[in-house]
Amino acid sequence: MRFPYLAAGFAAALGGCTSDPGFTGVVGVREATGAEVAACKYVTDISGTPGVFGPLAAEGLKYMRNKILSDAGAAGANTVVFDQATPGADIYKLHAVAYNCPG
């Protein structure tokens, strides 16, 4: 039963040694709904495909969401609206629209 602890330790060590925003998260860019961006300026559309599926799908999805938020910030956006997914459906591609909102 030592393997789960070893895997968790390896993941923590790897995450601690990287500045990749997919792992570390993004500051300065928020998620919003379509209704919240009515007064915002469109910046760009961004898409990405999670790199892992199966048992690691949740981690792959979180990583790709963070990468999209990072790419949006690099493009000058401060707000992102992700396409809504059907609950329970497998997600093979993420799409989001980036905006620059006042305030």
FIKOLZA-1660 file (N, C-alpha, C; in steps of 0.1 Angstrom, whole numbers, plus 5000, padded with zeros to 4 digits):
% residues 103
   i   px   py   pz ch aa at
   1 5008 4988 5000  A  M  N
   1 5000 5000 5000  A  M CA
   1 5009 5013 5000  A  M  C
   2 5021 5012 4998  A  R  N
   2 5030 5023 4998  A  R CA
   2 5029 5031 4985  A  R  C
   3 5025 5024 4975  A  F  N
   3 5025 5031 4961  A  F CA
   3 5016 5043 4961  A  F  C
   4 5004 5044 4966  A  P  N
   4 4997 5057 4966  A  P CA
   4 5004 5068 4972  A  P  C
   5 5011 5066 4983  A  Y  N
   5 5019 5076 4989  A  Y CA
   5 5031 5081 4981  A  Y  C
   6 5037 5071 4974  A  L  N
   6 5048 5074 4966  A  L CA
   6 5043 5082 4954  A  L  C
   7 5032 5079 4948  A  A  N
   7 5027 5086 4936  A  A CA
   7 5023 5100 4940  A  A  C
   8 5017 5102 4952  A  A  N
   8 5013 5115 4956  A  A CA
   8 5025 5123 4959  A  A  C
   9 5035 5117 4965  A  G  N
   9 5048 5125 4968  A  G CA
   9 5055 5129 4955  A  G  C
  10 5055 5120 4945  A  F  N
  10 5061 5124 4932  A  F CA
  10 5053 5135 4926  A  F  C
  11 5040 5135 4926  A  A  N
  11 5032 5145 4920  A  A CA
  11 5034 5159 4927  A  A  C
  12 5035 5158 4940  A  A  N
  12 5037 5171 4948  A  A CA
  12 5051 5176 4945  A  A  C
  13 5061 5168 4944  A  A  N
  13 5075 5172 4941  A  A CA
  13 5075 5178 4927  A  A  C
  14 5069 5172 4917  A  L  N
  14 5069 5177 4904  A  L CA
  14 5062 5190 4903  A  L  C
  15 5050 5191 4910  A  G  N
  15 5043 5204 4910  A  G CA
  15 5051 5215 4917  A  G  C
  16 5059 5212 4927  A  G  N
  16 5067 5222 4934  A  G CA
  16 5079 5227 4926  A  G  C
  17 5083 5220 4916  A  C  N
  17 5095 5223 4908  A  C CA
  17 5091 5230 4895  A  C  C
  18 5079 5234 4892  A  T  N
  18 5076 5239 4880  A  T CA
  18 5068 5252 4881  A  T  C
  19 5070 5261 4872  A  S  N
  19 5062 5273 4872  A  S CA
  19 5051 5273 4860  A  S  C
  20 5049 5261 4855  A  D  N
  20 5039 5260 4844  A  D CA
  20 5025 5263 4850  A  D  C
  21 5018 5273 4844  A  P  N
  21 5005 5278 4849  A  P CA
  21 4995 5267 4848  A  P  C
  22 4997 5257 4840  A  G  N
  22 4987 5246 4840  A  G CA
  22 4987 5238 4853  A  G  C
  23 4999 5238 4860  A  F  N
  23 5000 5232 4873  A  F CA
  23 4997 5242 4885  A  F  C
  24 5002 5254 4883  A  T  N
  24 5002 5264 4894  A  T CA
  24 4990 5272 4895  A  T  C
  25 4982 5273 4884  A  G  N
  25 4970 5282 4884  A  G CA
  25 4974 5296 4878  A  G  C
  26 4964 5304 4877  A  V  N
  26 4966 5317 4870  A  V CA
  26 4960 5328 4879  A  V  C
  27 4967 5339 4881  A  V  N
  27 4963 5350 4888  A  V CA
  27 4960 5361 4878  A  V  C
  28 4949 5368 4880  A  G  N
  28 4945 5380 4872  A  G CA
  28 4936 5377 4861  A  G  C
  29 4932 5365 4859  A  V  N
  29 4922 5361 4849  A  V CA
  29 4911 5353 4856  A  V  C
  30 4898 5357 4855  A  R  N
  30 4887 5351 4862  A  R CA
  30 4878 5344 4852  A  R  C
  31 4870 5334 4857  A  E  N
  31 4860 5328 4849  A  E CA
  31 4847 5335 4851  A  E  C
  32 4839 5335 4840  A  A  N
  32 4826 5342 4841  A  A CA
  32 4816 5335 4833  A  A  C
  33 4803 5339 4834  A  T  N
  33 4793 5334 4825  A  T CA
  33 4791 5343 4813  A  T  C
  34 4784 5339 4803  A  G  N
  34 4781 5347 4792  A  G CA
  34 4774 5360 4795  A  G  C
  35 4765 5360 4805  A  A  N
  35 4757 5371 4809  A  A CA
  35 4766 5382 4816  A  A  C
  36 4777 5377 4822  A  E  N
  36 4786 5386 4829  A  E CA
  36 4796 5394 4820  A  E  C
  37 4796 5391 4807  A  V  N
  37 4806 5398 4799  A  V CA
  37 4799 5407 4788  A  V  C
  38 4787 5411 4791  A  A  N
  38 4780 5419 4781  A  A CA
  38 4787 5432 4779  A  A  C
  39 4793 5438 4789  A  A  N
  39 4800 5451 4787  A  A CA
  39 4815 5450 4785  A  A  C
  40 4819 5438 4781  A  C  N
  40 4834 5435 4780  A  C CA
  40 4837 5435 4765  A  C  C
  41 4850 5437 4763  A  K  N
  41 4856 5437 4749  A  K CA
  41 4861 5423 4746  A  K  C
  42 4857 5418 4734  A  Y  N
  42 4862 5405 4730  A  Y CA
  42 4877 5405 4727  A  Y  C
  43 4884 5395 4731  A  V  N
  43 4898 5395 4728  A  V CA
  43 4901 5383 4718  A  V  C
  44 4898 5371 4722  A  T  N
  44 4901 5359 4713  A  T CA
  44 4893 5347 4717  A  T  C
  45 4893 5337 4709  A  D  N
  45 4888 5324 4712  A  D CA
  45 4900 5315 4715  A  D  C
  46 4899 5306 4724  A  I  N
  46 4910 5297 4728  A  I CA
  46 4905 5283 4730  A  I  C
  47 4912 5273 4724  A  S  N
  47 4908 5259 4725  A  S CA
  47 4920 5251 4730  A  S  C
  48 4917 5240 4736  A  G  N
  48 4927 5231 4740  A  G CA
  48 4922 5217 4742  A  G  C
  49 4930 5207 4741  A  T  N
  49 4927 5193 4744  A  T CA
  49 4934 5188 4756  A  T  C
  50 4927 5183 4766  A  P  N
  50 4934 5177 4777  A  P CA
  50 4944 5166 4773  A  P  C
  51 4955 5165 4779  A  G  N
  51 4965 5155 4775  A  G CA
  51 4964 5141 4780  A  G  C
  52 4955 5140 4790  A  V  N
  52 4953 5127 4796  A  V CA
  52 4938 5124 4798  A  V  C
  53 4935 5111 4798  A  F  N
  53 4921 5107 4800  A  F CA
  53 4920 5096 4809  A  F  C
  54 4908 5090 4811  A  G  N
  54 4907 5078 4820  A  G CA
  54 4908 5083 4834  A  G  C
  55 4916 5075 4842  A  P  N
  55 4917 5079 4857  A  P CA
  55 4923 5093 4860  A  P  C
  56 4930 5098 4850  A  L  N
  56 4936 5111 4852  A  L CA
  56 4929 5122 4845  A  L  C
  57 4917 5120 4840  A  A  N
  57 4909 5129 4833  A  A CA
  57 4907 5142 4840  A  A  C
  58 4903 5142 4853  A  A  N
  58 4901 5154 4861  A  A CA
  58 4913 5163 4862  A  A  C
  59 4925 5157 4864  A  E  N
  59 4937 5164 4864  A  E CA
  59 4940 5171 4850  A  E  C
  60 4938 5163 4840  A  G  N
  60 4940 5168 4826  A  G CA
  60 4931 5180 4823  A  G  C
  61 4919 5179 4827  A  L  N
  61 4909 5189 4825  A  L CA
  61 4913 5202 4833  A  L  C
  62 4917 5200 4845  A  K  N
  62 4921 5212 4853  A  K CA
  62 4933 5218 4847  A  K  C
  63 4943 5210 4843  A  Y  N
  63 4955 5216 4837  A  Y CA
  63 4952 5224 4824  A  Y  C
  64 4943 5218 4816  A  M  N
  64 4940 5225 4803  A  M CA
  64 4932 5238 4806  A  M  C
  65 4923 5238 4816  A  R  N
  65 4916 5250 4820  A  R CA
  65 4926 5261 4824  A  R  C
  66 4935 5257 4832  A  N  N
  66 4945 5267 4837  A  N CA
  66 4954 5272 4825  A  N  C
  67 4957 5263 4816  A  K  N
  67 4965 5268 4804  A  K CA
  67 4957 5278 4795  A  K  C
  68 4944 5275 4794  A  I  N
  68 4935 5284 4786  A  I CA
  68 4935 5298 4794  A  I  C
  69 4933 5298 4807  A  L  N
  69 4933 5310 4814  A  L CA
  69 4946 5318 4813  A  L  C
  70 4957 5310 4813  A  S  N
  70 4971 5317 4811  A  S CA
  70 4972 5323 4797  A  S  C
  71 4968 5315 4787  A  D  N
  71 4968 5320 4773  A  D CA
  71 4960 5333 4771  A  D  C
  72 4948 5333 4778  A  A  N
  72 4939 5344 4777  A  A CA
  72 4946 5357 4784  A  A  C
  73 4952 5355 4795  A  G  N
  73 4960 5366 4801  A  G CA
  73 4971 5371 4793  A  G  C
  74 4978 5362 4786  A  A  N
  74 4989 5366 4777  A  A CA
  74 4984 5374 4765  A  A  C
  75 4971 5371 4761  A  A  N
  75 4965 5378 4750  A  A CA
  75 4959 5392 4754  A  A  C
  76 4959 5395 4767  A  G  N
  76 4954 5407 4772  A  G CA
  76 4940 5407 4778  A  G  C
  77 4935 5395 4780  A  A  N
  77 4922 5393 4786  A  A CA
  77 4923 5392 4801  A  A  C
  78 4912 5395 4808  A  N  N
  78 4911 5393 4822  A  N CA
  78 4899 5385 4826  A  N  C
  79 4891 5380 4816  A  T  N
  79 4879 5372 4819  A  T CA
  79 4878 5362 4808  A  T  C
  80 4874 5350 4812  A  V  N
  80 4872 5339 4803  A  V CA
  80 4858 5332 4805  A  V  C
  81 4851 5329 4794  A  V  N
  81 4839 5322 4794  A  V CA
  81 4841 5309 4787  A  V  C
  82 4840 5298 4795  A  F  N
  82 4842 5284 4790  A  F CA
  82 4828 5280 4784  A  F  C
  83 4829 5272 4773  A  D  N
  83 4817 5266 4768  A  D CA
  83 4811 5256 4779  A  D  C
  84 4798 5255 4780  A  Q  N
  84 4792 5246 4790  A  Q CA
  84 4793 5232 4785  A  Q  C
  85 4796 5223 4794  A  A  N
  85 4797 5209 4791  A  A CA
  85 4785 5202 4796  A  A  C
  86 4781 5191 4790  A  T  N
  86 4769 5183 4795  A  T CA
  86 4774 5176 4807  A  T  C
  87 4767 5177 4818  A  P  N
  87 4771 5170 4830  A  P CA
  87 4772 5155 4828  A  P  C
  88 4784 5150 4833  A  G  N
  88 4786 5135 4831  A  G CA
  88 4792 5131 4818  A  G  C
  89 4793 5140 4808  A  A  N
  89 4799 5136 4795  A  A CA
  89 4814 5137 4796  A  A  C
  90 4820 5129 4788  A  D  N
  90 4835 5130 4787  A  D CA
  90 4838 5142 4779  A  D  C
  91 4849 5149 4783  A  I  N
  91 4853 5161 4776  A  I CA
  91 4866 5159 4769  A  I  C
  92 4866 5160 4756  A  Y  N
  92 4878 5158 4748  A  Y CA
  92 4884 5171 4742  A  Y  C
  93 4877 5182 4744  A  K  N
  93 4882 5195 4739  A  K CA
  93 4875 5206 4747  A  K  C
  94 4883 5215 4751  A  L  N
  94 4878 5227 4758  A  L CA
  94 4878 5239 4749  A  L  C
  95 4868 5247 4749  A  H  N
  95 4868 5260 4742  A  H CA
  95 4863 5271 4751  A  H  C
  96 4870 5282 4750  A  A  N
  96 4866 5294 4758  A  A CA
  96 4868 5307 4749  A  A  C
  97 4860 5317 4754  A  V  N
  97 4861 5330 4748  A  V CA
  97 4867 5340 4758  A  V  C
  98 4878 5347 4754  A  A  N
  98 4885 5356 4763  A  A CA
  98 4880 5370 4761  A  A  C
  99 4878 5377 4772  A  Y  N
  99 4874 5391 4771  A  Y CA
  99 4882 5400 4781  A  Y  C
 100 4882 5413 4778  A  N  N
 100 4888 5423 4787  A  N CA
 100 4877 5431 4792  A  N  C
 101 4874 5429 4805  A  C  N
 101 4863 5436 4812  A  C CA
 101 4868 5448 4820  A  C  C
 102 4860 5458 4820  A  P  N
 102 4864 5470 4829  A  P CA
 102 4863 5467 4843  A  P  C
 103 4872 5474 4851  A  G  N
 103 4872 5472 4866  A  G CA
 103 4879 5461 4870  A  G  C
% end
